[in-house]
Amino acid sequence: NMVSSFRVSELQVLLGFAGRNKSGRKHDLLMRALHLLKSGCSPAVQIKIRELYRRRYPRTIEGLSDLSAIKPAVFNLDSSSSPVEPDLAVAGIHPLPSTSVTPQSPSSPVSSVLLQDTKPHFEMQQPSPPIPPVHPDVQLKSLPFYDVLDVLIKPTSLVQSSIQRFQEKFFIFALTPQQVREICISRDFLPGGRRDYTVQVQLRLCLAETSCPQEDNYPNSLCIKVNGKLFPLPGYAPPPKNGIEQKRPGRPLNITSLVRLSSAVPNQISISWASEIGKNYSMSVYLVRQLTSAMLLQRLKMKGIRNPDHSRALIKEKLTADPDSEIATTSLRVSLMCPLGKMRLTIPCRAVTCTHLQCFDAALYLQMNEKKPTWICPVCDKKAAYESLILDG
């Protein structure tokens, strides 16, 4: 139970102390730590586990030391005891042993009622879920079509404040006069003919995981209000499947239209969501500048063109006979037609992660991802992120 409640940082400290591999996702680290326990760890490692647990739950350890003094008050199943007392005591102490219940006569009605009342608490006698840090060290995946100008609210945990299923949290941020000015003068016609601000206030939600950069991810039953007005979530929520609500695909949220463009009045964001066991989320707000596909294409051209010798070497490698294979490649066919637009390639492009020779048109690829960002190579259907694109020479 102690090890299961550890965060990534604590699991890494424990595995490093035991001389084990401490890289990977939280699930992998937890499996390694539990395997370390099952295989029989040294007393030094056990002391380290207690030390890490004590550092994380100082109150729990202190509470356990006073357990002997509290037991009689909790489990005095006398006819004069109030049924409220066990609830209060159980709420204050985490691991209560079931063997400490004072046996009573089966004929006593009060005894049987109280035992039935306290039974659910015994089944939940595990360490309370760890409280996530207020500002987790979360990194969000960069968005190619947005340049971050300022951080208005750094990643902040959506912490449960009660045992209710639906939670609500409030956040406040204020804009500086310079930020207000940047937003106001940025109003322009965006792709699609609509007029909007190119400098925007952007809200992002993701899982509070620190093991790798996170994609946008919404909690269940998400509802957002900005300055008391309901913010319509983009796209359509998938229809319920087997009576279970399906999650919306996550994406950044442009809340500029509901933000008070004034440095004198602060802005309030209300986020309500349905809590999920084992899942913590974080929110953050940024001031961003929206870019167009033409701007990204210009940046791509500035990166330069891949040397033609690289393509020649790749062709030679593919045509070289493999001594272990009975089949030899004698020819390679590459089309000058873009697989996206079915027109002749004008700006041939590939991802450095792709192994094929076939290119696609950079301008068309960026235009398609501007409308619906998927960043999937149209040739091999593998991830082809903007950062990995390079023009082919």
N, C-alpha and C positions, 0 to 999 in steps of 0.2 A: 504493500500500500504506500509506503514512503516513497519508493522509487517511481511508482506510477504517477505520483503527484508532481514530479520534478519537471521543470521547464527545460528547453533545449540547452540553455547555458549550463544548468546544473548537471544534466546528463553528460555533456561534453567534459565538464570538470571531473566527474566520477570516472568516466571511461579513460580519460587521460591519466588520472591518478593510478588506475589499475593497469595501465600500459596497453589499453585496447584502442582500436580505431575509433576516432571521435568525429568522423565526417559523415555526412548524409542527412536525410530527413529525420524528423522527430520520431516517427514510427520505427525506423531502423535503429536509431540510438536507443529507444526504449527496449526493443527486442534484445539488443546486445547487452544492456544493463541487466535485464531479467535473466538472460542466459548466464551472465556472470554470477548472479545470485544462486541459480539452480546448480551450477557446476561446483559450488562451494568456494566462497571467497574468503580471503584472509581476514583476521581480526582488524587489521589496519583499514581494509576497505569498508568493513562494517562500521567502524568508528567514523570514517569519512561520510558514509551515508547518513548517520545520525547527525553529524555536524552540519551537513547541507540541509537536512530536514529541519533542524533546530533554527538555522539561519532563516529558513523560509517561513516556519510556523512557530515563532517564539511563544505565542500565547498558548498554543496547543500543548507544548511541552510543559509549560508552567502549570497549566490546568491539570495535566496528568499527575504531577507530583503531589497535588492536593486531593487526589481521587479518594484516598482512604477516609478523609475527613468529610467528604460530600456524600459517600455511599449511604450512610444511615438515613440522611434526609431524603434521598431520592427514593429508596426502596423500602421505606417503612410503610408497609401495606396495612396500615391500621384503619379501623373504621372512621377515625377522626381525620385521617389525611385527606387532603384535597386532590382530586384528579388533575389539577392544573400543575402541581409541583413536579411530577415526572416530566411533563412536557418542557417546563422551563429549564430543568436540570439537564435534560438530554440535549437541549439546544445549546447549552453552554459547554458541554464536554463531548468530544468526538468519539473515541473508542471506548464504549462502555461494555464490559464483559457480561454476558448473559448469565454466568454462573453466580453472580452476586445477588440474585433475587432471593429474598427470604422466603422459605417454604411456608405455606399456610394451609389450613385445613380446606379440603375440597368443598366442604359444605358452606364455607364462608362466601356469601354472594358478593361482598365488596371486593374480596381478593380476586375472584374470577373476573369481575368487570375491569378492575385496574390492570390485570395481566393482559387481558385482551386489548385494552387501550394502549399499553406500552409495546405490544408486539411489533407494530410497524417500525418503531424506533430502533429495535434491535436489528432488523434487517437492513437498516440504513447506517449502521455503525461503521462507516468508513470515513477517512479524512475528507473534510469538505472540499469541493473543487477549488483549485488554487485561484486566487483573485489575480486577473491579468494586470500587468503594469498599466498605469494611466497613459503613458506615452510609449507604446511598444516600439522596438527598433525594427519597424516594418519598412520594407522597400517595395515600392510599386513598380510594375513594369513601365518603362518609358513609352509614351505615345508619340509615334512619328509625326502626327499631324498637329501636335501642340508643343510649343516651347514654354516651359515654366518660368514665369517672371518673378513670382514671389510665393512664399508659403504663408497662407492666412491662418490655417489651423493645422498644426503638424499632426501626424497619425495619432489618433486618440482611441482608446479601447471603448467599445460599447459594452459597459459592464452591467450585469444584472443587479438591480437594486432591491429586488424582492423575489419571492418564490412564485410569483404569478407568471403565467406563460407569456403574456404580452408585456413588453418593457417599453419605456419611453425615456429618452435622454435629450437634454437641451444644451446647445452650444452657442456661444456668442463670439462674433468677430467684428472688427471695425476696419474701414478702409482709410488710408491716408489721403490727403488732398491730391498728391501726385498720382495715386492709383485711380482715384475717381476721374481725374483728368484723362488718364490713359484710356480708360474704358469709354468715356464720352466721345473722345475724338476718333475712336476706332470704328465707328459705325460705318458699314460699307455693304455693298452687294456681295453676298457669298454665292458659291456654286449652287445652282438651282433657282436663281433669280430672287431669292428672299433677301431682305435687308436685315442685317443683324450686327452685333458687336463682334469684332475679330479679337479684341481683348475681352476675356470672359472670366467669370468666377465659376470655378469648376469643383464640384463635389465628387469625391471618389470613395467607394466602400470596398473593402477586401477582407479576407481572412487574416486574423492577427497571427500570422506565421512568420518567423524570422529566418527560416532555413534557406529561402530563395526568394527572388523578386516575385511579387504577387500580382495576379490578374484581377481585374475588377470582378467583384463577387457580391451579390446582394443576399442579405439574410431573408428568411421566410417572412411573408406577410409584411413586407416593407412599406412604410408610409412616411413621406417627408413633407414637412411644412416649413416654409421660409417666411419669416415675419408674419406668421399666422395664416398664410395662404397655402393651400394644398398644391404641391408640385406634382404635375402629371409625369409618371415614369414613362420613358420612351419604349416603343415597341409594344408587342402584345404578349401578355402572359400566356404560356401554353395551357391548353385545357386540362382539367384535373384527370389524373390517371388512376384508376381503381379507387376513386374517392379521395386521393391524396393530391394536395395542391402542388403543382409543378413550379419550379423556380424560373424567374425571368433570366435571360442571359445578361450578365453584368456588362456595364459600359459606363464611361464617365458621364456625369450629369452637369449640363450647363444651366446653372440657376440664376444667371445674370438678370433675367427679366423680372425676378421677384426680389432682387437685392436693392436696398435703398442706396442710390448713388449720391451719398453725402458723407463727408468725414465727421459730421457733427452727431449723427445718430448711428448707434451700433445695430448690427443685424443679428437676428436670432434664428437658429435652425433647430427644428424639433424632429427627431428620428424615433419612430416606433417600429418594433419588430417582434417576431415570435422567437423566443429563445430556443436553442437547440443544444442537446446534451453533447458536450465534448467539442463544441465549436464556438470560438470567440471571433468577433469581427472588429474591425477598426474603421474609422472615418477620417478623412482629411479634406481640407479645402485649399485650393490653389488659385492664384491669378495666372492665367495662361494666355498665350497668343495663338490663335488658330492659323494654321498654314494651309496652303492649297497644294494640289498635286503638282502644279507648275513650279512652285517653290521647292518642293522636294526633289523634283527632276533636276532643277538647277544645282541643288546641293550634291546630287548624285554625280552630275557631270564634273563638279569641282573635285570630287574624289579621284578623278582620273580614269583612264581606260586600262583594262588588264592587258598586259603584254601579249601580242599574238603568239609568242614562243610558248606561252603556257598552254594555249589551245593545241598547238602542234604537238607538244609533249604528251598531252592527254590523248590525242588521236593515236600517236605511236604506241602508247601504253595499252590502249584498247585493242590495237591490231597485233600486238606481240603475242605469239602463241604461248599458251599456258602448258608447260610440260606435263602437268597432272591431269589435264583435260583432253578428252578424245575429240572435242569439238573446237575448231579454230575459227576465229572471226576473220573473214577475208574482206569485208566491206562494211562501211558505216553510212547510213542515210540520214541526212539532216535537212530539214525543210527551211526555206527562207520565208515561209509564211508563219505569222504569229499564231500560236494555238488559241489565243484569246480573241483577237479581232478578225482572224482569217484573212488578213491582208499582209502585204510584204512588210517585213521587219524594217523599221526606220532607226530604232535605237535598241540594238540587241543587248539583252541583259540576262544574267543568271545570278543565282545565289552562290556564294563561295562554299556553302554546305552541300550543294548539288553535285552529283558525279556525272551527269549526262552532258552531252555536247549541245543538244537542242536549246535554243534561246527563246525568250519571249520579249515582246516590246515593252520597254521600261515605262513609257508614257501611258500606255493602256493599262498596265498592271497597277500603276499608282492611282489612276483615275477610278479603277474598280474598287480599290481598297479605300479610297476617299469616301465612296458611297456606302460600302459595307466592309469594314476592316477584318479580313480573315488572314491575310498574309500567308497564303498557301500557294506553292509553286504549281502552275497549271500543267507542267510536264510530268512531274513525279509525285504530286500531291503531298509533298513534305513541307514542313515549315520553311518559309523563305522570308524572314523578317527584313525590314527596311535596312537595318544596320549591316546585314550580310549581303546586300545586293551590290553588284559590280558590273559596269558596262564591259561588254566583251570586245576584245580587239581583233 
